[in-house]
């Protein structure tokens, strides 16, 4: 059944993208200094293909104390990121003997183990606030994080939404992660689709589609609306549903209906897609914050079926283990 459904999806996407693909069969590679992207039949710059952000996984989320100060050079940043990468790769977990826990995957399961850092154009993924640190959470946000840390396995409802195979949220889809960092971008007239391998989430973004849906409609990943500003795709998402425990940078912060996310995808050159994500959620954070990093073209990356629900023993095992502890 899964194979049949996958075939249907592939055929549907192929049909949807066929006019654009035929009309623009020329090579995407152009190394001129005045490079501008080719355009599709509806005028959109062509960002189709597979883009991978694993190189950014080596850059710390927040600015390290070592890189604070006005005398830090680009060489200092690159040296720090390379040392951080080398240290992580050398830190091997050797097994269960004398362990304080069950451990995690060996390093060879992680995408970053097989990659090298990109040329670091920033010492941290957080580019705003200027401190390079995520802003403090509100009292409500802190209370939610503390509650779900304490009651994580009381019920399936208090578990993180990604662990339940429901959704990793916009952050979890777009931020660098342990594995499955390749994203497939498709375009058809009036739409951009971003397919994430992790939990096979497909983000369908209407272009120049007018207002957001009625405020009473709340969605797991919000209601996106996109438009182009030159080589930059700007996507504003609102209408988020309330999710108490969801994956996020630095914590598993709540997703609230107050959240507004603005993303910017900028084609810098044929191989580089600059990505910025700005979050404004007054119910969770004391001020807005922004992360930025690069996606790189990666034609060799292959996406595979991510059958998250099938054989997902994390939920029953976690809940049954917690019940044993209670007894």
C-alpha positions in Angstrom: 0.0 0.0 0.0 2.8 2.4 0.9 4.5 1.8 -2.5 1.2 2.4 -4.3 0.7 5.7 -2.4 4.3 6.8 -3.2 3.7 6.0 -6.9 0.6 8.1 -6.9 2.4 11.0 -5.3 5.3 10.8 -7.8 2.9 10.8 -10.7 0.9 13.7 -9.3 4.0 15.8 -8.7 5.4 14.9 -12.2 2.2 16.0 -13.9 2.1 19.2 -11.9 5.7 20.2 -12.8 5.8 19.0 -16.4 5.1 22.3 -18.1 7.9 24.2 -16.2 10.4 21.4 -16.7 9.9 21.1 -20.4 10.0 24.9 -21.0 13.3 25.3 -19.1 15.4 22.3 -20.0 18.7 24.4 -20.2 21.5 23.9 -17.8 21.2 25.7 -14.4 24.9 26.2 -14.1 26.2 29.7 -14.9 29.4 31.0 -13.2 29.3 34.6 -14.5 29.8 37.2 -11.9 26.5 38.9 -13.0 24.7 35.6 -12.6 20.9 35.8 -12.4 18.8 32.7 -12.0 16.7 31.3 -14.9 13.0 31.8 -14.6 10.1 29.5 -15.0 7.1 30.1 -17.3 5.2 31.9 -14.5 8.2 34.2 -13.8 9.5 32.5 -10.7 13.2 32.2 -10.3 14.0 28.5 -10.6 15.0 27.0 -7.2 14.0 23.4 -8.1 16.3 20.6 -7.1 17.8 19.1 -3.9 19.3 21.5 -1.4 21.2 20.3 1.6 22.0 22.3 4.8 24.2 19.7 6.5 27.3 22.0 6.3 25.6 24.4 8.6 25.2 21.6 11.2 28.8 22.4 12.3 28.0 26.0 13.2 26.8 26.4 16.8 23.3 27.6 17.3 24.3 30.5 19.7 27.5 32.6 19.7 30.2 30.9 21.8 32.0 33.0 24.4 35.2 32.4 22.7 34.0 34.3 19.6 32.8 37.4 21.4 34.5 40.7 21.0 35.3 43.0 18.1 38.7 41.6 17.3 37.5 38.2 16.1 38.5 37.5 12.5 37.0 35.2 9.9 40.0 32.9 10.4 39.1 32.7 14.1 35.5 31.7 13.3 36.6 29.1 10.7 39.1 27.6 13.2 36.5 27.4 15.9 34.0 25.7 13.7 36.6 23.2 12.4 37.7 22.3 15.9 34.1 21.9 17.0 33.5 19.6 14.1 36.7 17.5 14.8 35.9 17.2 18.5 32.3 16.0 17.9 33.6 13.4 15.4 36.2 12.1 17.8 33.8 11.7 20.7 32.7 8.1 20.3 30.3 6.3 22.7 31.8 3.0 23.5 28.9 1.0 24.8 26.8 0.2 27.8 29.4 -0.7 30.4 29.4 1.8 33.3 27.0 4.0 31.3 24.6 6.4 33.0 22.0 5.8 30.3 21.2 3.9 27.2 23.4 6.1 25.1 22.6 7.4 21.6 23.5 6.5 18.0 27.1 6.0 17.1 28.5 9.0 15.1 28.3 7.3 11.8 24.5 7.6 11.8 24.7 11.4 11.7 25.0 13.4 8.5 27.5 15.8 10.0 29.9 13.0 10.7 30.4 12.5 7.0 30.7 16.2 6.1 33.0 19.1 6.6 32.0 22.6 7.7 31.1 25.2 5.0 33.2 28.3 4.9 31.8 29.9 8.1 30.3 33.3 7.2 29.0 33.7 10.8 30.1 32.3 14.2 26.5 31.2 15.1 23.3 30.3 13.4 21.5 33.0 15.5 22.2 36.4 13.7 19.6 38.4 15.7 19.5 39.5 18.5 23.0 41.0 18.1 24.2 39.1 21.2 24.0 35.9 19.1 21.8 34.3 21.8 18.2 33.3 21.6 16.1 35.7 23.6 14.7 34.7 27.0 11.4 32.9 27.1 8.4 34.5 28.6 7.1 33.1 31.9 4.5 31.2 30.1 7.0 29.7 27.7 9.3 28.6 30.6 6.4 27.1 32.5 5.4 25.0 29.5 9.0 23.7 28.9 9.4 22.8 32.6 6.0 21.1 32.7 6.7 18.9 29.7 10.1 18.1 30.9 8.6 16.8 34.1 5.5 15.2 32.5 7.0 14.1 29.2 5.7 10.6 29.4 2.5 11.0 31.3 0.6 10.6 28.1 1.1 10.5 24.3 -0.4 14.1 24.4 2.6 15.4 26.4 5.2 13.9 24.2 7.0 15.9 21.5 5.0 16.1 18.3 8.0 14.9 16.2 8.5 11.8 18.4 4.8 11.0 17.8 5.5 11.2 14.0 2.9 14.1 13.6 5.1 17.0 12.7 8.5 18.4 13.6 7.2 21.9 12.9 8.8 24.6 10.7 11.9 24.7 12.8 12.4 20.9 12.7 11.8 20.8 9.0 14.2 23.6 8.0 16.9 23.7 10.6 20.1 21.5 10.3 19.5 18.3 12.2 21.1 14.9 12.8 20.2 13.3 9.5 17.9 13.7 6.5 19.0 17.2 5.8 18.3 17.2 2.0 15.2 19.1 0.9 13.6 18.7 -2.4 12.2 21.9 -4.0 9.5 21.7 -6.6 7.7 24.5 -8.5 4.6 24.7 -10.5 2.7 27.9 -11.6 1.8 29.8 -8.5 3.4 27.3 -6.0 6.6 26.2 -4.3 6.7 22.8 -2.6 9.5 21.9 -0.1 9.6 18.1 0.6 11.4 17.1 3.8 12.6 13.5 4.1 12.0 13.5 7.9 8.4 12.4 8.5 7.9 13.1 4.7 6.5 16.6 5.4 5.6 18.5 2.3 5.3 22.3 2.7 3.0 23.7 -0.1 3.6 27.4 -0.4 1.2 29.5 -2.6 2.8 32.4 -4.4 1.0 35.8 -4.6 -2.1 34.1 -3.2 -3.5 37.0 -1.2 -4.6 37.0 2.4 -4.1 34.2 4.9 -7.0 31.8 5.6 -9.5 32.7 8.2 -7.9 33.2 11.7 -10.1 30.4 13.0 -8.2 27.9 10.8 -5.1 26.7 12.7 -2.5 24.4 11.1 0.4 22.4 12.3 2.9 24.3 10.2 0.9 27.5 9.8 -0.6 29.0 6.7 2.2 30.1 4.4 2.0 32.9 1.8 5.0 33.5 -0.5 6.1 36.3 -2.9 9.3 37.0 -4.8 11.5 40.0 -4.2 14.1 39.7 -7.0 16.1 36.5 -6.3 14.5 36.1 -2.8 11.5 34.1 -2.0 9.8 35.6 1.0 7.4 33.3 2.9 5.2 34.6 5.8 3.4 32.0 7.9 0.6 32.6 10.4 -2.4 30.7 11.7 -0.3 28.2 13.7 -2.2 25.8 15.9 -1.3 25.5 19.6 1.2 22.7 20.1 2.5 22.4 23.7 5.6 20.3 23.0 7.4 20.8 19.7 11.0 20.6 18.5 12.7 24.0 18.4 16.2 25.5 18.5 17.7 25.2 21.9 14.5 23.7 23.5 11.2 22.1 22.9 9.2 25.3 23.2 5.5 25.5 22.8 4.0 26.6 19.4 1.4 29.2 20.0 -1.3 30.9 17.8 0.6 34.1 18.3 3.6 32.9 16.3 4.5 34.6 13.0 7.4 33.3 10.9 9.0 35.0 8.0 11.5 33.0 5.9 13.7 34.3 3.1 15.3 32.0 0.5 17.9 33.9 -1.5 19.6 32.5 -4.6 23.1 33.7 -4.1 24.7 31.7 -7.0 23.9 28.4 -8.8 25.0 26.3 -5.8 24.0 28.4 -2.8 20.6 29.2 -1.3 20.8 31.6 1.6 18.1 30.9 4.2 16.8 33.1 7.0 14.1 32.3 9.5 12.7 35.1 11.7 10.3 34.2 14.5 8.0 36.6 16.3 6.1 34.9 19.0 5.3 37.2 21.9 3.6 34.4 23.9 6.8 32.4 24.0 9.8 34.7 23.5 10.5 38.2 25.0 11.7 39.4 21.6 11.9 38.2 18.0 14.9 36.2 16.8 16.5 35.2 13.5 18.7 32.3 12.4 20.5 32.2 9.0 22.6 29.6 7.1 23.2 28.2 3.7 21.7 25.4 1.7 23.9 23.9 -1.0 22.8 22.2 -4.2 23.3 18.4 -3.7 22.2 16.4 -6.8 23.8 13.3 -5.3 21.4 13.3 -2.3 18.6 10.8 -2.4 15.4 10.9 -0.4 14.0 7.6 0.8 10.6 6.7 2.3 10.5 7.8 6.0 8.0 5.4 7.4 7.8 7.1 10.7 4.6 5.6 12.1 5.3 2.1 10.9 7.4 0.4 13.6 7.6 3.5 15.7 8.0 1.9 19.2 9.1 5.2 20.8 5.7 6.1 22.0 4.5 2.8 23.5 8.0 2.0 24.9 8.4 5.4 26.5 4.9 5.4 28.0 5.1 1.8 29.2 8.5 2.5 30.7 7.1 5.4 32.6 4.3 3.3 33.9 6.8 0.7 35.2 8.7 3.5 37.0 5.5 4.7 38.6 4.8 1.2 40.0 
